[in-house]
Amino acid sequence: MAFNSVNFYEILGVETNATSVQIKCAYRKLARKYHPDLNKEEGAIDTFKKITTAYDTLSDSQKRKNYDIINGIFKQEKQPTPTPAPKETPKPAPKKEEKKEFNLLKTLKYWQAKLKKQNHTKSLYKPQKGENITTEVKISTEEVITGSKRIINILTTQTCPNCFGRKFINGGKCNNCNGTGEVSKRKRITVTIPKGVKDGSKLRLKGEGASGKNGGTNGDLYIIIKVETKTKYRFDKLNIYYNVPITPFEAALGEEIKIPSFDGTIKLKLPPNTCSGQKFRIANQGIKKNGKIGDLIITVSIEFSHDLSDDEIKLYKELKNLSKDDMRKNLINEN
């Protein structure tokens, strides 16, 4: 059962000149009848919401006064029975009262206020989508390449299950939500991090935001991805760029080196006389996404040990004496 009128007096079943005590009694009687915990009939929740809204307005003297003015409700007071006046000499009939001047501006303001009030009343029952929530998740380079699943905790809101978002129960403020109509709630959500996701990407989880109002849909959860920056890897579309250190003898002689990767190890054959900064492309070892596979592009840099043994130092000295190359002969002499 549901009321079809927005007349708050009719909803509570009281006269327009009802006292505050009569209004409160009427509300309590109806609230007990239609409370969702006691009445499981279809439409009981909507009726309970309308009853609460009507009481919220009529129980407040200022709200009630404004409501009566906007809706053109005027209370009639009983007039005392007039005492018969003594007979007097008939007087000339009074002139007819001149018709009051029609005030267009005042009439427009009246109907504008009335329409605004009606729209506000309708909005109380209009479904509203819940708010969206945004959070950040920091991932490693490995998760970019392989993808992963993360469990995150978010703080969201939902409609108060005690007052159903109406803020009042039995004429008083709901003690479960303190009159806000909403309660906070923590949720654990599993998030799938797709392969090849970029730093700053935004993932959307539909319906995982704050709860909607009056039967509206939930908001969405937006996750901003932050990729760890302190790494030897970088990404460009599906390609992976990897800086790999090599020893001087590996660069000079040309060796087969093993490079650790996220799928195991990769072997790379260096040609003799490899230079520092030289690049090598290994096909189909990049990011796999949407049926496509990128490449792994390796940049080698020649690095020396900071803890050379006496024998190693001796060999470097011999190599120095044997070498006849002047590595800086092509540099421009600025003097």
C-alpha positions as CSV (number, residue, x, y, z in Angstrom):
1,M,0.0,0.0,0.0
2,A,1.4,3.5,-0.8
3,F,0.0,7.0,-0.7
4,N,-0.6,8.7,-4.0
5,S,-0.7,12.3,-2.7
6,V,2.1,14.5,-1.6
7,N,-0.2,16.3,0.9
8,F,1.6,15.7,4.2
9,Y,-1.6,16.1,6.2
10,E,-3.3,13.5,4.2
11,I,-0.3,11.1,4.5
12,L,-0.5,11.3,8.3
13,G,-4.3,11.3,8.3
14,V,-4.7,14.5,10.3
15,E,-6.4,17.8,9.8
16,T,-4.6,20.9,8.7
17,N,-5.1,22.5,12.2
18,A,-3.9,19.4,14.1
19,T,-1.7,20.0,17.1
20,S,1.9,18.8,17.4
21,V,0.7,16.1,19.8
22,Q,-1.9,14.8,17.3
23,I,0.7,14.8,14.5
24,K,3.2,12.8,16.7
25,C,0.6,10.3,17.7
26,A,-0.5,9.8,14.1
27,Y,3.1,9.3,12.9
28,R,3.9,6.7,15.6
29,K,0.8,4.7,14.8
30,L,1.6,4.7,11.0
31,A,5.4,4.1,11.6
32,R,4.6,0.9,13.7
33,K,2.3,-0.3,10.9
34,Y,4.6,0.3,7.9
35,H,8.0,-0.2,9.4
36,P,10.0,-2.5,7.1
37,D,11.0,-4.7,10.0
38,L,7.3,-5.4,10.8
39,N,5.6,-5.0,7.4
40,K,6.9,-7.2,4.6
41,E,4.2,-6.2,2.1
42,E,5.3,-4.7,-1.2
43,G,5.4,-0.9,-1.1
44,A,5.8,-0.8,2.7
45,I,9.2,0.8,2.5
46,D,8.0,3.6,0.2
47,T,5.1,4.3,2.4
48,F,7.3,4.4,5.5
49,K,9.6,6.9,3.7
50,K,6.7,9.2,2.9
51,I,5.4,9.0,6.4
52,T,8.8,10.0,7.8
53,T,9.2,12.8,5.4
54,A,5.7,14.2,6.2
55,Y,6.4,14.0,10.0
56,D,9.9,15.6,9.5
57,T,8.1,18.7,8.0
58,L,5.0,19.0,10.1
59,S,6.8,18.4,13.4
60,D,9.0,21.4,12.9
61,S,7.0,24.6,13.4
62,Q,9.0,26.7,10.9
63,K,9.0,24.0,8.3
64,R,5.3,23.5,8.8
65,K,4.7,27.2,8.4
66,N,6.6,27.4,5.2
67,Y,4.9,24.3,3.9
68,D,1.4,25.7,4.6
69,I,2.3,29.0,2.9
70,I,3.7,27.4,-0.2
71,N,0.8,25.0,-0.5
72,G,-1.9,27.6,0.2
73,I,-3.1,25.9,3.5
74,F,-4.8,28.4,5.8
75,K,-6.2,27.3,9.2
76,Q,-9.7,28.5,10.1
77,E,-10.2,29.7,13.6
78,K,-13.6,29.7,15.3
79,Q,-15.2,33.1,15.5
80,P,-17.2,34.1,18.6
81,T,-20.9,34.4,18.1
82,P,-21.6,38.1,17.5
83,T,-23.9,40.0,20.0
84,P,-27.0,41.4,18.2
85,A,-26.5,45.0,17.7
86,P,-29.2,47.5,18.7
87,K,-31.5,48.6,16.0
88,E,-30.3,51.8,14.4
89,T,-31.6,54.1,11.8
90,P,-30.9,52.5,8.4
91,K,-27.7,53.9,6.9
92,P,-27.0,54.3,3.3
93,A,-25.7,51.1,1.7
94,P,-21.9,51.1,1.6
95,K,-20.1,51.4,-1.6
96,K,-18.9,48.2,-3.1
97,E,-15.2,47.5,-2.1
98,E,-13.1,48.2,-5.0
99,K,-11.5,45.2,-6.5
100,K,-8.0,44.8,-5.3
101,E,-5.3,45.4,-7.9
102,F,-4.0,42.1,-9.3
103,N,-0.4,41.7,-8.4
104,L,1.3,39.6,-11.1
105,L,4.8,39.6,-9.5
106,K,3.5,38.3,-6.2
107,T,1.5,35.6,-8.0
108,L,4.5,34.5,-10.0
109,K,6.6,34.2,-6.9
110,Y,3.9,32.2,-5.2
111,W,3.7,29.6,-7.9
112,Q,7.5,29.5,-8.3
113,A,7.9,28.7,-4.6
114,K,5.2,26.1,-4.9
115,L,6.8,24.4,-7.9
116,K,10.2,24.4,-6.2
117,K,8.7,22.8,-3.1
118,Q,7.0,20.1,-5.2
119,N,10.2,19.4,-7.1
120,H,12.1,19.1,-3.8
121,T,9.5,16.7,-2.5
122,K,9.8,14.5,-5.6
123,S,13.6,14.6,-5.4
124,L,13.3,13.0,-1.9
125,Y,12.1,9.8,-3.6
126,K,14.1,10.0,-6.8
127,P,16.8,7.3,-7.3
128,Q,20.3,8.7,-6.9
129,K,23.5,7.1,-8.0
130,G,26.1,6.6,-5.3
131,E,29.4,8.6,-5.3
132,N,32.5,7.4,-7.2
133,I,35.6,6.4,-5.2
134,T,39.2,6.9,-6.4
135,T,42.2,5.2,-4.9
136,E,45.8,4.4,-5.9
137,V,47.6,1.0,-6.2
138,K,51.4,0.8,-6.6
139,I,52.7,-2.2,-8.6
140,S,56.1,-3.6,-9.4
141,T,57.7,-3.9,-12.8
142,E,57.1,-7.6,-12.7
143,E,53.3,-7.1,-12.4
144,V,53.4,-4.9,-15.5
145,I,54.9,-7.7,-17.5
146,T,53.0,-10.7,-16.0
147,G,49.8,-9.1,-14.7
148,S,48.6,-9.9,-11.2
149,K,45.7,-9.8,-8.7
150,R,45.6,-7.5,-5.8
151,I,43.3,-7.4,-2.7
152,I,42.6,-3.8,-1.7
153,N,40.7,-2.3,1.2
154,I,38.4,0.7,0.6
155,L,36.2,2.8,2.8
156,T,32.8,3.4,1.3
157,T,29.3,4.3,2.4
158,Q,26.0,2.6,2.3
159,T,22.4,3.5,3.1
160,C,21.7,3.0,6.8
161,P,19.9,-0.3,7.2
162,N,18.1,0.9,10.3
163,C,16.3,4.0,8.9
164,F,16.7,3.2,5.2
165,G,18.3,6.6,4.6
166,R,15.4,8.6,6.0
167,K,17.4,9.8,9.0
168,F,14.5,9.6,11.5
169,I,12.8,6.7,13.3
170,N,9.7,7.0,15.5
171,G,10.0,10.8,15.5
172,G,13.6,10.9,16.6
173,K,17.0,10.9,15.0
174,C,18.3,7.5,13.9
175,N,20.9,6.4,16.5
176,N,22.6,4.0,14.0
177,C,23.7,6.7,11.5
178,N,23.3,9.7,13.8
179,G,20.7,11.2,11.5
180,T,22.9,11.2,8.3
181,G,21.1,8.4,6.5
182,E,24.4,6.7,5.7
183,V,26.9,4.5,7.5
184,S,30.6,3.8,6.7
185,K,31.7,0.4,5.6
186,R,35.1,-1.2,4.7
187,K,35.2,-3.6,1.7
188,R,37.9,-6.0,0.5
189,I,38.0,-6.1,-3.3
190,T,40.1,-8.3,-5.6
191,V,41.5,-6.2,-8.5
192,T,42.9,-7.8,-11.6
193,I,46.0,-5.9,-12.9
194,P,46.2,-6.5,-16.7
195,K,49.5,-7.2,-18.5
196,G,51.1,-4.1,-20.0
197,V,49.3,-1.6,-17.8
198,K,50.9,1.8,-17.9
199,D,51.9,4.2,-15.1
200,G,48.9,6.5,-14.5
201,S,46.4,4.2,-16.1
202,K,42.9,4.2,-14.5
203,L,41.0,1.0,-13.9
204,R,37.2,1.2,-13.4
205,L,35.3,-1.3,-11.3
206,K,31.6,-0.7,-11.9
207,G,29.3,-0.7,-8.9
208,E,32.1,-0.9,-6.3
209,G,31.7,2.7,-5.1
210,A,29.3,4.2,-2.6
211,S,25.8,2.8,-2.3
212,G,23.0,4.5,-4.3
213,K,20.0,6.3,-2.6
214,N,16.3,5.5,-3.0
215,G,17.1,2.4,-5.1
216,G,19.7,4.2,-7.3
217,T,22.7,2.3,-8.7
218,N,26.0,2.2,-6.8
219,G,28.9,4.5,-7.7
220,D,32.1,3.2,-9.4
221,L,35.6,2.5,-8.0
222,Y,38.5,4.0,-10.0
223,I,42.0,2.7,-9.4
224,I,45.0,4.7,-10.5
225,I,48.0,2.6,-11.3
226,K,51.4,3.7,-10.1
227,V,54.4,1.7,-11.5
228,E,57.6,1.4,-9.4
229,T,60.2,3.7,-10.9
230,K,63.4,2.4,-9.3
231,T,64.1,-0.3,-11.8
232,K,66.4,-1.2,-14.7
233,Y,63.3,-1.7,-16.8
234,R,61.2,0.7,-18.8
235,F,58.3,0.2,-21.2
236,D,57.2,1.6,-24.5
237,K,54.0,0.2,-25.7
238,L,54.6,-3.6,-25.8
239,N,58.4,-3.4,-25.9
240,I,60.5,-3.8,-22.7
241,Y,63.8,-1.9,-22.4
242,Y,66.4,-3.5,-20.1
243,N,69.9,-2.2,-19.0
244,V,72.3,-5.1,-18.5
245,P,75.9,-4.7,-17.2
246,I,78.7,-6.8,-18.8
247,T,82.4,-7.3,-17.9
248,P,85.3,-6.0,-20.0
249,F,86.4,-9.4,-21.1
250,E,82.8,-10.3,-22.1
251,A,82.7,-7.2,-24.2
252,A,86.2,-7.8,-25.8
253,L,86.0,-11.6,-26.4
254,G,82.3,-11.9,-27.2
255,E,80.6,-14.2,-24.7
256,E,77.2,-15.9,-24.3
257,I,75.6,-14.3,-21.3
258,K,72.6,-15.3,-19.3
259,I,70.1,-12.5,-18.5
260,P,67.5,-13.0,-15.7
261,S,63.9,-12.3,-16.7
262,F,60.5,-12.7,-15.3
263,D,60.0,-16.0,-17.2
264,G,63.3,-17.5,-16.3
265,T,66.6,-16.7,-18.1
266,I,67.4,-15.5,-21.6
267,K,70.6,-16.2,-23.4
268,L,72.3,-13.5,-25.4
269,K,75.4,-14.0,-27.6
270,L,77.6,-10.9,-27.5
271,P,79.8,-10.4,-30.6
272,P,83.6,-9.6,-30.0
273,N,84.4,-6.0,-29.4
274,T,81.0,-5.2,-28.0
275,C,80.7,-1.5,-27.1
276,S,79.2,0.0,-24.0
277,G,75.7,1.3,-24.9
278,Q,75.2,-1.2,-27.7
279,K,71.7,-2.4,-28.2
280,F,70.4,-5.9,-28.9
281,R,66.8,-6.8,-29.8
282,I,65.3,-10.2,-28.8
283,A,62.1,-10.7,-30.6
284,N,58.8,-11.9,-28.9
285,Q,60.2,-11.4,-25.4
286,G,58.2,-8.3,-24.6
287,I,54.7,-7.8,-23.2
288,K,51.9,-10.0,-24.4
289,K,48.6,-8.3,-24.9
290,N,45.5,-8.7,-27.2
291,G,47.3,-11.4,-29.2
292,K,50.4,-9.3,-29.9
293,I,53.9,-9.7,-28.4
294,G,56.5,-7.0,-28.1
295,D,60.3,-7.3,-28.1
296,L,63.0,-7.1,-25.4
297,I,65.6,-4.5,-26.2
298,I,68.8,-4.8,-24.2
299,T,71.3,-2.1,-23.7
300,V,74.7,-3.3,-22.4
301,S,77.1,-1.2,-20.3
302,I,80.7,-2.3,-19.6
303,E,81.3,-2.2,-15.8
304,F,84.4,-3.0,-13.7
305,S,84.5,-4.7,-10.4
306,H,85.2,-2.4,-7.4
307,D,87.1,-5.2,-5.6
308,L,89.9,-6.3,-8.0
309,S,92.3,-9.0,-6.8
310,D,96.0,-8.6,-7.0
311,D,96.1,-11.0,-9.9
312,E,93.5,-9.0,-11.8
313,I,95.3,-5.8,-11.3
314,K,98.5,-7.4,-12.5
315,L,96.8,-8.6,-15.7
316,Y,95.3,-5.2,-16.3
317,K,98.8,-3.7,-16.1
318,E,100.1,-6.2,-18.6
319,L,97.1,-5.4,-20.9
320,K,98.0,-1.7,-20.6
321,N,101.6,-2.4,-21.7
322,L,100.4,-4.5,-24.6
323,S,97.8,-2.0,-25.8
324,K,98.9,0.5,-28.5
325,D,95.5,2.2,-29.0
326,D,94.9,5.8,-28.2
327,M,91.2,5.9,-27.3
328,R,91.2,9.7,-27.3
329,K,93.1,10.4,-30.5
330,N,90.0,11.7,-32.3
331,L,89.0,14.1,-29.6
332,I,89.2,17.8,-30.6
333,N,92.1,19.5,-28.9
334,E,90.5,22.6,-27.4
335,N,93.9,24.4,-26.6
